[in-house]
Amino acid sequence: MSEMHVLLVHGMTGSGPWHWQQWLAGQLREQGVQVDLPALPDPDRPMLENWLPVLRERLEAVPPEAELVVAAHSCGVALWLHHAATIAGRSRRADRVLLVSPPARDWRHPGAQGITPYPADASALRRAAGITRLVVGTGDPYLSMYQAHALAEDLQVEVDVILDGGHLNTDGGYGPWPAVLGWSLYGTVPLNDRFDTDTYTAGPSQERLRLV
């Protein structure tokens, strides 16, 4: 079995200590998975021209034989979509990508430059990764359900909708999130809310693992 490498891409303001990305990183490391959660430059003021080179540097650092899994949140999703639409040559391709709670394409913030509008190029997304999945929450102040479904259609990806999930961040209670751990390890779908601790199927061997 090839080594797994998980790259976590944070959004604006980064991932604080109680964010699901920090929790996920700890859970994966306990299972021997290589995890990279880089602090992107000046996270309170995301700039595409500063963030994109860091993302690509981290992607290229992953050994070619490793299984590469990417989970991006919020402005990190927009960053991934910019990356996918502008890669050239033999860029490192991800095996699986999870896009969690992107902002709307017309979202604006005075501290963010070049992040939105982002491209929604389905062909580019397939070049950047083997499998891509979108996860959104109802009540997200930065993305309506209409916008979320329109984005999923444009990207031609599956979308999981979590009721009352909001922006799927710390404010929404998304620290521990067993479903995202199941997806990271085994590609388990659909993604469920943070209270779901059902048993997940552990890959082709059909072993079972209780995620807590």
N, C-alpha and C positions, 0 to 999 in steps of 0.2 A: 504494500500500500504506500502511495507517495505521501510525502510530508505535506501537511496542510499549513498554509500561511493565510492569516486573516488580517486584512487592512481595514481599519475603521476610520472613516472620514467625518470629522465633526462639522457642525454648522457654526453660525455666528455666535460669538462669545465662548465657543469651545464646549467641551463636555466636562461639567463640574463633577465633584466626587460622588454625587448621588445619581448621576445620569446612567441610563441603561448601557451606554457604550463602555463606561468604566466598569460597571458590573460584569458585562459580557467579557471584557478583556480579562478580568480576574478569573472568571469561570473557565474560559478557554485555556488559560495558562496552567490552571490546575490539572487539566487533561493533557498537557504536553503540547498544546498547539502554539505555534509561533504567531504572536500578535504584535501588530504595529498600530499604535494610536498616536500619530504625529501631531504636535501642536503647530498648526498652520500659522504663518506670520500675522501678528497683530489681529487676533481673532475677533476683537470688538469692531474692527474696521476691515471687513473682508474685501480684498481687491483681487480680481481674477488674475491679473498679471503677476501677482506675488504668490498666490495659492497654487496656480496650475503647475509651475515648475516643480514645486515640492511634491505634489501628487505624483507626477511622472517620475521623479527621482525615486520615490518609494516603490512604485510599481516595478521599475527596472531593477531594483535591488532584490526582488524576489527571485530565488533560484528557478531556472526554467523548468525543472522537473517537479516543482512543488505545485500542489493544488492551490490556486489563488482564489480566495473568497473576499469580497468587498461588501461592507455595510456602511452606507452613507446616510447622514441625517441632515435635513433642512437645507441650508446653503451648501452643504457638502454634496447633496444630490445635484443641485445646479452645477456645481463644480464638475461632477462626474459627467454630466450631459455635455458640458463644454468640452471636456477632454475627449469624449467619444466622437464628437462632431469634428474635431480638428486634429485627430491623430494622423500621423503620416508615417509611411514606411512600416517597419517591423516592430510596432509597439507591443509591449507585454499585454497579452489578452487575459482577462479574468475568466475563471470557470463559472462563477456565479456572482451575481450582484444583487443586493437588496437596497432599494431606494425608499427611504422612510421620510414621510412628511416634507416633501419639497415645498418651498413657497410658491405662490402663484407666479406665472410667467410675467405678469404685470406688477408684481410686488416691487415696492420702492422703499429704500431706507437711505437717509443721508450719509450713513457711514459705510455703505456698500457700493462698490464701484465695479461694473462689468459683470456682476453676478447674474443679474436679470436685465433684460429678458434672456433666457437660455434657449438653446435649440432643442427641438423635439424631433430628432431624426431617427426613425426606426431602423433604417439600414445601418447607420453609424453605430447604433446601440448593439446590433448583432455582431458587428466587427469588433467591438470592444469587449464583449463578454458572450459566453455560451448561453447563459440563462440570466434573465433580468426579471425582477419582480418588484412591484410597487406596493407599499403599505401606507395607508392614510387613516386618520381618525376623524369621526364626525365632530363638529364643533371646533375645528382648527381655525383660529383667527386669520391664518395666512393662506388658507387654501379651502375653497368651498367644495362641496361634493360634486357640483357640476364641473368645476375646473379639474378636479381630480380624475373624474371619469373621462373627460375630454383629453387629458394628458395621457391616460392609459391607452386610449384609442389611438392617439397620434403615435405613441411609442410602440403600440402593438404588444403590450405586456399584460400579464395577469395582475389584478389589483385585489388586495385584501382590505376591507373596510372594518375598522374597529369602532364599535359604538362608544360614544363619549370619550374617545381617546384623545381628543384635542390635538395638540401638536406632537403628541407621543414623546414628551420630554419630561423633565423632572416635575414641572408644574402639573402635568397630567398624571403623576404617580409612576412614571416609567423609569424606575431604577431596576430592580429585579424583573426580568421578563423572560420566563422559561421558553416561550415560543421562539424567540429570536436565537436562543441558544440551540434549540432543536434544528432550526433552519441552518445555522452556521455549521453545525457538525454534520448534519445528514441531508440538508435540503428539505426538511419536513415542512409541508404546507397543508392547509393555509396557516397564515400567521394569526394567532389568537391574542386576546387581551392578556394583561399581566397576571390575572387571577387564574388563568388556565394552567394547571400543573398536571395535565394528563400524561400518561405514558406515551413516549414517542418510539417509533420504530427506528432502530439503530442500524440503518443501512441494509445491504443485501444479505447479511448473515442472519437478519431477523432477530438479533439479540434485542433485549429490551432494557431501557434505561429510564429510571424515574428522575425527572428533572425537578429540583427543588431550589 
